[in-house]
Amino acid sequence: MTRRTARQPTGQPTRQPTREPLTRQRVLTAAVEIADAGGLGTLSMRRLGEAVGVEAMSLYNHVAHKEDLLDGMVDLVFGEVDLPTPGDDWRQAMRQRAFSMRQVLSRHRWAIGLMESRSAPGPATLRHHDAVLGCLRRGGFSLALTAHAVSVLDSYIYGFAQQEKTLPFDTPEQTAELAESIMSGFGDGEYPYLTEIATAHVMRPGYAYGDEFAFGLDLVLDGLQRAAG
């Protein structure tokens, strides 16, 4: 008995799979995914083209050059950060924005150091900064104090994110193991204050360096509240 095979009806063309159109948004999203996975050093136009299924030269229909690509990637990251809205209490809004920014930067560690470096900011970046400035101004901050507040808040947020990025541990267990390893090289009484903070603070069960963020942020906000009167 012979096996019969299905045939395409005569006169009907074979249907080709629909290909998702290439857009700037799709290019930028793929670039962010590559950078998230391996850092900016792993991002090239050739690899990006492969990720979206086109030749590298086709990407230049959507991004003018590498700097334009980075501008767009940073703009996507800014777009993920929670923004204050009219009517929000300035302190609560700045606190929420700080925690959101830190969370976003933990997902996109390559963006630390790039967020404020772009000379051609995109719409999400501009909306972000305008919303932050507006929240502070509506909260009674003078123009000068608003500038001071943004500077000190961003310095703290980005600085903390950078420090977290470079720490040689991720979990409380790894933190304790590293502290114990370092201390094993100390002589008796050689570094008493380092020993004290390691044994009585860092090596406590459940200690996480990230918990320091809220303490420092509240110090900054307390200072700004006093300055605002």
N, C-alpha and C positions, 0 to 999 in steps of 0.2 A: 504494500500500500504506500503510495507516494504522499509525502507531506506537501500540502498546499501552502504557499506563502501569500500573505496579504500584499496587494499591490496598490500603489497610488492610483486613484481613478484617472483614466485617460483624459488629458486636456487640462488637468488641475495642477498648478505649479506646487512644488514642494515648499512648505511653509518654513521660513527661516526663523530661528529664535530671535525675539526682540532684544535689541541691545540697549541698555540704559544710556541715555545721552550724556555726554561728558559736559559738565558744568564747572564753574569756578568753585561752587560749594563742594562738589564731589572731590575735586582735586585737593582742596584745603583739608577736608575731612580725612582723606587718605594720608596726606602729609602728616597731620597730627597723630594719626594712628601709628605711622612708622616711627616718628620721634618718641612717642610714648613707649613703644616697645624696645627701642634700642638707643635712644638719644639722638640729638641733632646730627652727630657725626655719621649716623647710618643713613641719613636722608640725602638722596641725590636725585636729579631729574630722571636719570635712567631707572632707578628703583621705583620712583613715584609713577613713572609711565607704566612700568610692569604691573604695579598695584591696581591701576585703573584700566589696564588693557589697551594702552595706546603707545605709539612711539614717543620718545621723550620730546621731540620737536613739536608734537601736537599740544603739549602742555602750554606752550607759549601763546596759544590762542586764548588762554584763560588767566595766566599769570605772566606779567611782563618780563620778570627776571627773578633771581633768587631772593632779593630783598623784598619784592612784592609778595612773593610766596610767604616769607617770614611775617610780613605785615599782616597778611590774611590769617595766618595761623594764630598769631597773638590776638587778633580780633576775635577769633572763635573762642579762645580761652577767656577773654574778658566777658564774652557773652554768657558764660556759665556762672558768673559770680552774681549772688543775690544783691539786688540794688534797693536802696531806700526809696520810698514813695512819699509824695506829699502827705503831710499829717503825721508821719512817723516821728517818735521821740528821737532826737539826734543821737543820744548816747546808746540807746538800744539798737538803733539802725547801724551805727558805726561798729558796735560789737558784733552784730549779725554779719555785717559785711566782712569784718576781719576773719571770723571763723569760716565763712564761705570761701573767701580768698585762699586761706590756708588749705582748705579741703581741695579746692580746685588745683592749687599748685602741687599738692601731693599726688594728684593724678597726672599732672603734666610737669614733671620736674625739669624738663628741658627749658621750660618757659621762664624759670627763675633767672633773673638778670636780663631778660629780654622785654619784660612787661612795660617798662618805662623808657626803653631805648629806641623806640620806633619814631622816625621823623615824618611818617605818613600814616597816622593812626586811622583806623577804620571806624565805621559808624558805631559798632558796639563799644569800642574803646572810648569814643567821644561821649556816648550816652552814659557810660559808667562814670567818667570823671564829672560830667555835668550834674548827675544825680547826687554824687557825694558832696560836691560844692554847694548845690542847692539845699541839701539837707542841713548842712552846717550853717548856712546863711539864714535859713528860716528858723534855725534853733537859736538865733541871737548872736552868732559869732560875727565879729567885725571882719572886714576884708583881710586885714593882716593876720588876725588869729585863725581865720579859715585856712590861709596859706600855711601857717605854722602847723596847724592840726593835720592837714593832709600829709605834710612832709614827715612829721614824727610818726604818724600812724603807718604810713607806707614803709618807712625805714624799719619800723619794728616788725611788721608783717613779713616783708621780704627777707629781712635779716634772719628772722626765726626760721622761715622756710629754707633758706640757704643752709643754715646750721643743721637743720634736720636732714637735709639732703646729703650732707657730708658725714654724718655720724656713722661710726663703724658698727652699729647695732640697730636692730629693728624691734625686738621684743624685750619685755622685762627680764626674761631669762638670759638673753644675750647680754643685756646691760650688766647684770650681776656677774656673769661669767667674765666679761671683759674687766670689770672693776677688780674682781678677785685676782685675775691674771696679772694686772698691773701692780697690785699691792704685793704680790708674791715677791717682787723684786725690791721692796722697801726693806731697809734695815730697821731695827727696833727704834721707834721714836724719830725716824728720819724725816718723815713728812706728816706731822701729827694732824694738821687740819685737813689734808687730803684723806688721811685714814679715817678721820672722824666723819666727814661728809659721805664717804663711800660706805662705811659700815652702818652708820646710823640713819642714812637717808637713801642713797642710791640703791643699796642692796636690800632694802626692805621689800617684802613680798608685794607685788603689784605696782611697784614704782614704774612710771613711764615718763620719759623726758617731755613728751608732748603736753603733759598736764601743766607744765610751767607756762605754757602760752597764755592761759586765761589769767594767771596771776599778774604777769607783766602787762598784759593788755589793760587790765583794770587799773593798774598804776598809771598808765598813760591817760586813760579816760578820766581818772580822778583829777589828774593835773590839769587837763583841758577844761574840766568842769569848774575848777577853782579859777582858772584864767578867764573863763567866760563870765564869771560872776554870777 
